């Protein structure tokens, strides 16, 4: 049983690796962002809030694909549809870039990767899949809270920004963190913002949710250990093993 538990994650890890390499191959063809307005807003944000531990490469997806998406973990790439960003006001552009900056500053790509690895190890456990979805939602709402704490009068602009980039499709990859991923998640986030949840009540930390996911992973291994112990206790004593 322990051997089966160790072998079951291999197909999930293989699928995750193939998806990652496929996305990397697509991203290599994307040009870097050259729009001076976007670059100036990003540099101003870094000056005000501080430099990030890891540099972020801004890539231009044009008008195709999903909305702003943060991809990767070791080397971060921020995918921006520059053609759509030209329609935003300066304040909305700043809020959008600040949202992605908060993800990088909080280490959310690493939290997302840890959640992915845990789900690959115990992919047969549906509760871990639900916990990972909740983990990503908590990370998004925590970024919303931080932005509205800094800009308490920007609830309307920020909500309209989320609605503008709402998408019914998931992110380009499971290793990516999109600005909005589903209408259901977006509805929950907007209700939290308009109800005062982000201003007066902090959401559960994504790191705490990750610890709970890792704790749930221990149950299958613990069940095997208990089963082996009970089997050893019930084994009859033979004459050869008797003292």
MIDREN-659484 format. One record per atom (N, C-alpha, C): x, y, z; residue in one letter. Coordinates in steps of 0.05 Angstrom, whole numbers, plus 5000, padded with zeros to 4 digits. Each point is the difference from the previous one (the first is absolute). Layout:
<pts>
XYZA;...
</pts>
This chain:
<pts>
501749765000X;498350245000X;501750255000X;502249995015X;501850235000X;501350044973X;500749784987X;501150024973X;498050124980X;497549925003X;497950114982X;499750305005X;500250095025X;499750285005X;502450164988X;502449875000X;502350144988X;499950004970X;498749814987X;499949994971X;497750154988X;497850035015X;497750144989X;500550294991X;501750155014X;500450284991X;501650034975X;501349794990X;501850034976X;498550104976X;497649894992X;498650124977X;499250295004X;499350085024X;499250285004X;502550184998X;502349915010X;502450164997X;500850024971X;499749784985X;500750014971X;498250194985X;497449995006X;498150194987X;500750295006X;500750055026X;500650275008X;502550104986X;502049834997X;502550074987X;499550064971X;498449844986X;499450054972X;498650264996X;498050065017X;498650254998X;501950245004X;501849975019X;501950225005X;501850054976X;501249784989X;501850034978X;498550114975X;497549924997X;498450104977X;499650305003X;499350095024X;499650295004X;502650154997X;502249895009X;502650144997X;500750034970X;499349804984X;500650024972X;498350224987X;497650035008X;498350214989X;501050285009X;500850025025X;500950265011X;502650104987X;501649814990X;502550094987X;499550174975X;497749964988X;499450154976X;498850275005X;499350065025X;498750255007X;502150225003X;499550244990X;502050225003X;499750135027X;502150145008X;499950155025X;498250254996X;499050095022X;498350245000X;501750244993X;499150154979X;501550244992X;498350265003X;497649975010X;498350245003X;501150175022X;500750254994X;501350185021X;498250055023X;497450014996X;498150065022X;500049775020X;499949764990X;500049775018X;502749975015X;502250044985X;502649985013X;500450215021X;499150254994X;500350215020X;498449955025X;497549904996X;498449935024X;501249785016X;501249804988X;501249785014X;502550105015X;501650164988X;502450115013X;499350185023X;497950164997X;499150185022X;499049835023X;498649784995X;499149835021X;502349875015X;502049924986X;502449885013X;501550205017X;500050254991X;501450215016X;498550055026X;497350014998X;498450065024X;499849775020X;499749764990X;499549775017X;502549835006X;502250054985X;502449855005X;500449794978X;502649924997X;500749804980X;499149725009X;499549844981X;499249725005X;502449835003X;499749785014X;502349815003X;500849884974X;498249944983X;500649894974X;498950194978X;501650044979X;499150184979X;497749874985X;498250174990X;497749924985X;500250104971X;499849824981X;500150064972X;497250064989X;499650244989X;497450074989X;499849924971X;498149834994X;499649914972X;497350104989X;500150064974X;497650114987X;498649774985X;497549955008X;498349804986X;498350134979X;500250264996X;498350134981X;497150015009X;498149954983X;497249995008X;498949725003X;501849804999X;499249725001X;500349895028X;498749775004X;500349865025X;498550125023X;500749905025X;498650105023X;501050285009X;499050095022X;500850265010X;502849985013X;500750205015X;502750005013X;500449745017X;502249874995X;500649745012X;502949995009X;500449915024X;502749965010X;500849714998X;502149944984X;500749724994X;502849955011X;500349755009X;502649915009X;500450015030X;502449925009X;500650005028X;502950095004X;501949864988X;502850085002X;500650254984X;499050014975X;500250244984X;497250094993X;499350235011X;497250104997X;499750154974X;497749954988X;499350144975X;497150105003X;499750264996X;497450135002X;499050044972X;497849864993X;498850014973X;497950235000X;500450194983X;498350234999X;498950044972X;497350024997X;498950074974X;500150304996X;502250094990X;500650294998X;497950144983X;498949874980X;497950134983X;497650075017X;499349835019X;497750065017X;500750205022X;502550005009X;500850185021X;500050304991X;500150044974X;499950284990X;497350135005X;497949835004X;497350105005X;499750085030X;501849935017X;499850065029X;500950285006X;498950125021X;501050255010X;502649955015X;501450225006X;502649975014X;499549875028X;497850075013X;499549885026X;499449714998X;498449924981X;499449714996X;502549844993X;501750124983X;502549864993X;501749965025X;500150205017X;501649985024X;498949795018X;497349995003X;498849795018X;500549724989X;499949974974X;500549744988X;502849905005X;502050184995X;502749925004X;500649965030X;498750165017X;500549965029X;498949745010X;497849914987X;498949735008X;502149784994X;501250014976X;502049804993X;502550035017X;500750255006X;502350055018X;499549875027X;497650025011X;499449885026X;500349704999X;499249884978X;500449714997X;503049935002X;501650154986X;502949945000X;501250055028X;499250225013X;501150075026X;499249805021X;497649894999X;499049815020X;501049714995X;501349964977X;500949724995X;497849824991X;497850104989X;497849834992X;500749804978X;501950064981X;500849784982X;501149765013X;501550035022X;501149785015X;497749855015X;498150155010X;497849875014X;498349844980X;499650114976X;498649864979X;501449744992X;502750024997X;501649764993X;499849795022X;500150085025X;499849805022X;497349874999X;497850154996X;497449884998X;499849814977X;501350074977X;500049824977X;501449735006X;502350025013X;501549765007X;498449825019X;498750125019X;498449845019X;497749874986X;498750144981X;497849884986X;500949784981X;502550034989X;501049784983X;500649755017X;501050045024X;500649775016X;497549855008X;497950145006X;497549875008X;497750104982X;500349954974X;498150104981X;497349865003X;500049765012X;497649855004X;498250105022X;501050205015X;498550115022X;498550254990X;497449994997X;498650244989X;500050245019X;500349955026X;500050225019X;502550174996X;502249894991X;502450154996X;499650194975X;498649904980X;499450184977X;498350235008X;498149965017X;498350225010X;501650195018X;501849885016X;501750175017X;501950174984X;501149894978X;501750164983X;498550234986X;497549954992X;498450214988X;499550225020X;499549925025X;499550195021X;502650155007X;502349874998X;502550125004X;500550234980X;499549954975X;500450214980X;498150235004X;497549945008X;498150215005X;500950175024X;501149885021X;501050155023X;502350184992X;501849904983X;502250174991X;499050254985X;498049954983X;498950234984X;498650205019X;498549915019X;498550185017X;502050155019X;502249875007X;502050135016X;501350234985X;500549964974X;501150214983X;498050234998X;497449934996X;497950204999X;500050175026X;500249875022X;500050145026X;502350195002X;502449924992X;502450175002X;499750244983X;498949964976X;499750234981X;498050205011X;497749905010X;498050185010X;500850135026X;501849885015X;501150135024X;501750244992X;501449974978X;501750234990X;498350204985X;497949914987X;498350194984X;497049955008X;499250105024X;497349945009X;497850134983X;500750204984X;498050134983X;499949894972X;501349774995X;500249894973X;498349754997X;498049965017X;498449764998X;498649984973X;498850224991X;498549994975X;501949954977X;502350154998X;501849964978X;501249715000X;500649905024X;501249745002X;497949784992X;497550035009X;498049814993X;499450004970X;500050244988X;499650014971X;502349884985X;502450025011X;502349884988X;499849695000X;499149895022X;499749715001X;497849914981X;497850154998X;497949934981X;500950014971X;501750194994X;501050044973X;501649764991X;501549885018X;501749774993X;498949745009X;497449995006X;498849755009X;500049804977X;500449755007X;500249794980X;498849755011X;498549854983X;498949755009X;501949774996X;502450054988X;501949784996X;502250025021X;501349785007X;502150005020X;502550144989X;502050015016X;502550134992X;501449834979X;502150124988X;501449854978X;501349755011X;500649985025X;501249765011X;499249995030X;500249765011X;499549975029X;502150145016X;502350064988X;502250145014X;499750304998X;497950094986X;499650294996X;497950115019X;500350255007X;498150145017X;498750234985X;497549974992X;498750204984X;498650205017X;499550244989X;498650215015X;497249915007X;498549884982X;497449885005X;499949744985X;498849805012X;500049734988X;497249904994X;498050075016X;497349904996X;498050205010X;497750024988X;497950195010X;499249945029X;500049755008X;499349945028X;502050125020X;502549964994X;502150125017X;499950305000X;499550124976X;499950294998X;497650115016X;497749864999X;497750095015X;500650005030X;501449795010X;500749995028X;501950225008X;501950064983X;501950225006X;498650275001X;498350054981X;498650264999X;498150035024X;498649795008X;498350015024X;501750065025X;502449885001X;501750055023X;500950305000X;500650114977X;500950274999X;497850205007X;497749964988X;497850195004X;498749965028X;500449775012X;498949965027X;501850085022X;502350114993X;501950105021X;501849785010X;500049764987X;501749785010X;502950064997X;500850134978X;502850054996X;501050225018X;498350205007X;500950225016X;500249945029X;498149835011X;500049965028X;500649725010X;500349814982X;500349735008X;501949864981X;502249895010X;502049874983X;499049724993X;500749934976X;499349734991X;502149805011X;499349744999X;501949805010X;502550014983X;502349985013X;502550014986X;500349764982X;501250044976X;500549784982X;501949805012X;501950095016X;502049825011X;498649815020X;498150105016X;498649835018X;498449784985X;498850084978X;498549814984X;501949784988X;502450094993X;501949804990X;500849805021X;500350095025X;500649825022X;497749805004X;497650104998X;497749815003X;499949804978X;500850084975X;500149814978X;502149795005X;502350095009X;502249805006X;499149825023X;498550105019X;499149825022X;498049804990X;498350084981X;498149814988X;501449784984X;502450064989X;501449804985X;501049775018X;500450055026X;501049805018X;498049785005X;497550044995X;498049795007X;500449744985X;500550004973X;500449744988X;502449855011X;502250145004X;502449875011X;499549905028X;498550165016X;499449915027X;498249755000X;498249994981X;498349764998X;501649754994X;502050034982X;501749774994X;501649915024X;501050205015X;501649935024X;498349865020X;497650095005X;498249875019X;499349714991X;499649974973X;499349744990X;502349805003X;502450094995X;502449835003X;500349925030X;499650195018X;500349955028X;498049805010X;497550034991X;497949815008X;500549724989X;501049984975X;500749744988X;502249865015X;502050165009X;502249885015X;499049915027X;498150145012X;499149935027X;498349744998X;498549964978X;498349774998X;501549754989X;502550034992X;501449774989X;500549795021X;499349754995X;500449795020X;502949955006X;500549915024X;502749955009X;500649714994X;502049944984X;500849734993X;502149895020X;500549754997X;502049885018X;502750114995X;500650074975X;502750104994X;500450285012X;497950165001X;500250275011X;499650015030X;499049775012X;499650005029X;502749985014X;500250135024X;502649995015X;500449725011X;
</pts>
